[in-house]
Amino acid sequence: MTGLLTVRDELITLRQGAGGRAMRLLIEECLVAGFPAAPAAEVGLAQMDDGAAFPLGDQWLVLTTDSHVVHPIVFPGGDIGRLAIAGTVNDLAMMGATEPLGLTSAIVLEEGFRRGELERIQRSMREACLEAGTAVVTGDTKVMGKGELDGIVINTTGVALTRQLVTDAGLRPGDRLLFTGTIGDHGIALMAKRHELGLDGELRSDVAPINGLIRAALAAGGRDVVAMKDPTRGGAASALHEMAAKGGVGIVIHEPDVAVSPVVRAAAEMLGLDPFHIANEGKAILGVRPAAAARVLAALRAHPQGRDAALVGECIAEHTGRVILDTGLGRRLMAEPDGEPLPRIC
């Protein structure tokens, strides 16, 4: 074939690592295909959830891994080290595993990376571990040549036990959707720093381990908390579409009930971005049975990290796999992002 690429020879682009539809298709068609199912796993690679889960007596062992390539590595509200710990702790929490047994940390450095900066990142990782009530228990370090890597890459893996396994596929018609806080903070803060936009108002990433917040929600809702997802790459829109498709439901989101900080809203409008498409690193979407929605919301709002929590939508039997945005003036389909508008945000 001359001048054209076959699907097999297609070149990978940044949008295929950005958390939207393009990345999901790449994973489904290329990275997941052909692996046998792990016979011991309750949740495995095929489910494409936030981690894997293995039955262990009357509990589940939950395992997750994540790699972090954020640019810039230091940003308002955090750095790559805090992000690495929080991201893995939060992925465990999204499966109901809110008390991590421990984390691994594999760090790849570029020759010439400053030791002082590495020490700062290590301090951030340590502080985030203290917040989450966990620790890094083993790891690996590699150094690559100058120009072979953009500074630093961190991979973290986490393991935890839980008596209540929660997936992102448990929604049913009638279930309520809760957001634990404002959306869009991380992506907008990173964009402003990366491009030196000089926007008015304080923009800070929301990056934080939220396992304590999720623990409070599970204590209040118990088995009535049926689905969870953290809206990182691809933002809330990507997470909602995944939850709708896997649960076999439609989702209606009431836009006036969704919290967006004034500075993020203003920045998004100026840049032509949709806050639903912008990454978060300290928020979660919870699917809850109707009878438990009020008490789960109260538990979230009683926690310091959940002050802006809100009940924002419900699941319907129609429009399976689609997300409908009710603006208060009318309804429209919420677009699923093909890729994150800002690459390398986590």
C-alpha positions in Angstrom: 0.0 0.0 0.0 1.6 3.2 -1.1 1.1 6.5 0.7 -1.5 5.1 3.1 -1.2 3.4 6.5 -3.1 0.3 7.3 -4.9 0.1 10.6 -2.1 -2.1 11.9 0.6 0.4 10.9 -1.4 3.5 12.2 0.8 5.9 14.1 0.0 6.5 17.7 -0.9 10.1 18.5 -1.3 12.1 21.8 -5.1 11.9 21.6 -4.8 8.1 22.0 -3.3 8.7 25.5 -5.7 11.3 26.6 -8.5 9.4 28.2 -11.3 9.7 25.7 -12.9 7.5 23.1 -9.6 7.2 21.0 -7.7 5.9 23.9 -10.4 3.4 24.9 -10.5 2.0 21.3 -6.7 1.7 21.3 -6.8 -0.3 24.5 -9.7 -2.5 23.4 -8.4 -3.2 19.9 -4.6 -3.5 20.6 -3.6 -3.8 24.3 -6.4 -6.0 25.8 -6.9 -8.3 22.8 -5.5 -11.8 23.1 -4.7 -11.8 26.8 -6.4 -14.8 28.5 -8.7 -14.1 31.4 -7.1 -14.6 34.8 -9.1 -17.4 36.3 -8.8 -16.1 39.8 -9.9 -12.5 39.0 -13.4 -11.3 39.8 -12.6 -8.1 37.8 -9.8 -8.3 35.3 -8.4 -6.7 32.1 -11.5 -7.3 30.0 -13.6 -5.1 32.3 -11.3 -2.1 31.9 -12.1 -0.8 35.3 -9.8 1.1 37.6 -8.0 -2.1 38.7 -8.3 -5.8 39.1 -10.0 -7.7 42.0 -9.4 -11.2 43.3 -11.6 -13.0 45.8 -9.8 -13.7 49.1 -11.9 -15.3 51.7 -14.7 -12.9 52.5 -12.8 -10.0 51.0 -11.3 -8.9 47.7 -7.7 -8.1 47.0 -7.7 -5.0 44.7 -4.7 -4.2 42.5 -4.1 -1.1 40.3 -1.3 0.5 38.5 -0.7 3.9 36.9 2.1 5.8 35.1 2.5 9.6 35.3 4.0 11.8 32.6 2.6 15.2 33.6 4.0 18.4 32.2 5.0 20.7 33.9 6.1 18.4 36.7 5.3 21.1 39.3 2.0 23.0 39.0 -0.3 25.0 41.3 -1.5 22.7 44.0 0.9 19.8 43.4 3.6 18.1 41.5 4.2 14.7 39.7 4.9 13.0 43.0 1.7 14.0 44.7 -0.2 13.1 41.6 1.4 9.6 41.4 0.4 8.7 45.0 -3.1 10.3 44.8 -3.9 8.8 41.4 -3.2 5.2 42.6 -4.9 5.6 46.0 -7.9 7.0 44.3 -8.1 4.2 41.7 -8.2 1.7 44.6 -10.8 3.8 46.4 -13.0 3.7 43.2 -13.3 0.0 43.7 -14.2 0.2 47.3 -10.6 -0.4 48.6 -10.1 2.7 50.8 -7.3 1.4 53.0 -4.2 0.7 50.8 -1.8 -1.9 52.2 1.0 -0.3 50.3 2.3 1.2 47.0 5.2 0.5 44.7 7.1 3.4 43.0 9.1 2.9 39.8 10.9 6.1 38.7 12.6 6.6 35.3 14.9 9.7 35.3 16.5 11.6 32.4 20.3 12.2 32.7 20.7 15.7 34.0 17.6 15.8 36.2 18.4 17.8 39.3 18.7 15.9 42.5 17.1 18.7 44.5 14.0 18.5 42.3 13.9 14.7 42.8 14.1 15.2 46.6 11.2 17.7 46.4 9.1 15.2 44.5 10.0 12.5 47.0 8.8 14.7 49.9 5.5 15.3 48.0 5.1 11.5 47.6 5.8 11.0 51.3 3.3 13.7 52.4 0.6 12.3 50.1 1.2 8.8 51.6 0.7 10.3 55.1 -2.6 11.9 54.0 -3.8 8.6 52.5 -2.6 6.5 55.5 -0.3 4.3 53.4 3.4 4.0 52.3 5.6 3.2 49.4 6.9 -0.3 50.3 9.1 -1.2 47.3 10.2 0.3 44.0 12.7 0.6 41.1 14.8 3.3 39.6 16.2 3.7 36.1 18.2 6.5 34.4 18.0 7.2 30.6 20.3 9.3 28.5 19.9 13.0 27.9 17.1 13.7 25.4 15.7 10.1 25.7 13.1 11.1 28.2 11.3 14.4 29.3 12.7 14.7 32.8 10.9 12.0 34.8 8.2 9.3 34.6 6.7 7.7 37.7 4.8 4.5 37.8 2.9 3.5 41.0 1.1 0.3 41.8 -1.3 -0.1 44.8 -2.8 -3.0 46.6 -5.6 -3.1 49.1 -8.3 -5.3 50.7 -12.0 -4.5 50.8 -15.2 -6.2 51.9 -17.3 -4.2 49.5 -16.1 -4.4 45.9 -17.5 -1.6 43.7 -17.1 -1.4 39.9 -17.9 1.3 37.4 -20.6 -1.0 35.8 -23.2 -1.2 38.5 -25.7 1.5 37.4 -29.4 0.7 37.0 -32.4 2.8 35.9 -33.4 5.0 38.8 -30.0 5.3 40.4 -28.8 8.7 41.3 -25.4 10.3 40.3 -23.4 12.4 42.8 -20.3 14.5 42.1 -18.0 14.9 45.1 -17.1 18.5 44.3 -16.2 21.1 41.6 -15.0 19.9 38.2 -12.2 21.0 35.9 -9.8 22.3 38.5 -6.8 20.2 37.7 -6.8 20.6 33.9 -7.4 24.3 33.9 -4.7 24.9 36.6 -2.2 22.9 34.6 -3.1 24.6 31.3 -2.6 28.0 32.9 0.8 27.1 34.3 2.0 25.4 31.1 1.0 28.2 28.8 1.6 31.1 31.3 -1.9 32.4 30.7 -1.8 34.9 33.6 -5.5 34.4 34.3 -7.2 36.4 37.1 -8.1 34.4 40.3 -6.3 31.5 42.0 -6.2 28.4 39.9 -5.1 25.3 41.8 -5.2 21.6 41.0 -7.5 19.5 43.1 -5.0 16.7 43.2 -5.4 14.8 46.5 -6.0 11.3 47.8 -9.7 11.0 48.5 -9.9 7.5 50.0 -11.1 9.0 53.3 -13.9 10.8 51.6 -14.9 7.6 49.8 -14.7 5.7 53.0 -17.2 8.1 54.5 -19.6 7.6 51.5 -19.4 3.9 51.7 -20.0 3.9 55.5 -23.2 6.0 54.9 -24.4 4.1 51.8 -23.2 0.6 52.2 -24.2 -1.7 49.4 -26.4 1.0 47.9 -23.2 2.7 46.5 -23.2 0.7 43.3 -20.7 2.4 40.9 -17.8 4.8 41.2 -15.3 6.4 38.9 -12.8 9.2 39.2 -13.1 11.7 36.2 -9.4 12.1 35.3 -8.3 12.2 31.7 -11.4 13.0 29.5 -13.1 14.6 32.5 -16.6 13.9 33.8 -17.9 13.5 30.3 -15.7 10.5 29.5 -16.3 8.9 32.9 -20.1 9.3 32.6 -20.2 7.8 29.1 -18.2 4.7 30.3 -20.5 4.3 33.3 -23.6 4.5 31.1 -22.3 2.1 28.5 -21.1 -0.5 31.0 -24.3 -0.2 33.1 -26.6 -0.4 30.1 -28.4 2.9 31.1 -28.9 6.4 29.9 -27.8 9.2 32.2 -29.4 12.6 32.7 -27.2 15.3 34.2 -28.7 18.6 35.5 -26.1 21.2 34.6 -27.2 23.8 37.1 -26.5 21.4 40.0 -22.9 20.7 38.9 -20.3 22.8 40.8 -17.7 24.7 38.8 -15.6 27.3 40.5 -16.0 30.8 39.1 -12.4 31.1 38.1 -12.5 27.7 36.3 -15.7 28.6 34.6 -14.3 31.9 33.4 -11.1 30.3 32.2 -12.9 27.6 30.3 -15.2 30.0 28.6 -12.3 32.2 27.6 -10.4 29.2 26.2 -13.5 27.6 24.5 -13.3 24.5 26.7 -16.1 22.5 28.3 -15.6 21.9 32.1 -17.1 18.4 31.6 -14.2 17.5 29.3 -11.4 18.8 31.7 -9.5 16.4 34.0 -9.9 16.2 37.7 -7.5 14.5 40.2 -9.3 14.8 43.5 -13.0 14.1 42.6 -15.3 11.2 42.1 -18.6 10.3 40.5 -20.8 8.0 42.6 -23.8 6.0 41.5 -26.2 5.4 44.4 -29.5 3.6 44.8 -32.3 6.2 45.3 -33.1 5.4 48.9 -29.4 6.1 49.9 -28.7 9.2 47.9 -29.6 11.8 50.6 -27.5 10.1 53.4 -24.5 9.6 51.1 -24.7 13.2 50.0 -24.8 14.3 53.6 -21.8 12.2 54.5 -19.9 13.6 51.6 -20.7 17.2 52.5 -19.7 16.6 56.2 -16.2 15.7 55.0 -13.7 18.5 54.3 -13.1 17.2 50.8 -16.8 17.0 49.9 -18.1 20.4 50.9 -19.2 21.1 47.3 -20.7 17.6 46.7 -24.0 17.6 44.9 -26.7 15.2 43.5 -26.4 16.0 39.8 -28.4 13.4 37.9 -30.1 10.1 37.5 -30.1 6.9 35.3 -32.9 6.1 32.9 -33.8 3.0 30.9 -33.8 4.9 27.6 -30.9 6.2 25.5 -28.5 3.4 26.6 -24.9 4.5 26.8 -25.7 8.1 26.2 -25.4 11.1 28.5 -28.1 13.8 28.3 -27.3 17.3 29.6 -30.3 19.2 31.0 -29.3 22.9 31.0 -32.4 24.1 32.7 -33.5 25.6 29.4 -33.5 22.4 27.4 -31.8 19.1 26.8 -29.0 18.0 24.6 -26.6 15.1 24.2 -23.3 15.6 26.1 -20.4 14.9 23.7 -18.0 12.3 24.6 -14.4 13.6 24.2 -12.3 11.9 21.6 -9.2 13.0 23.6 -8.3 15.4 26.4 -7.9 18.9 25.1 -4.7 19.2 27.1 -2.3 16.2 26.8 0.0 15.1 29.6 -2.1 16.2 32.4 -1.5 13.2 34.6 
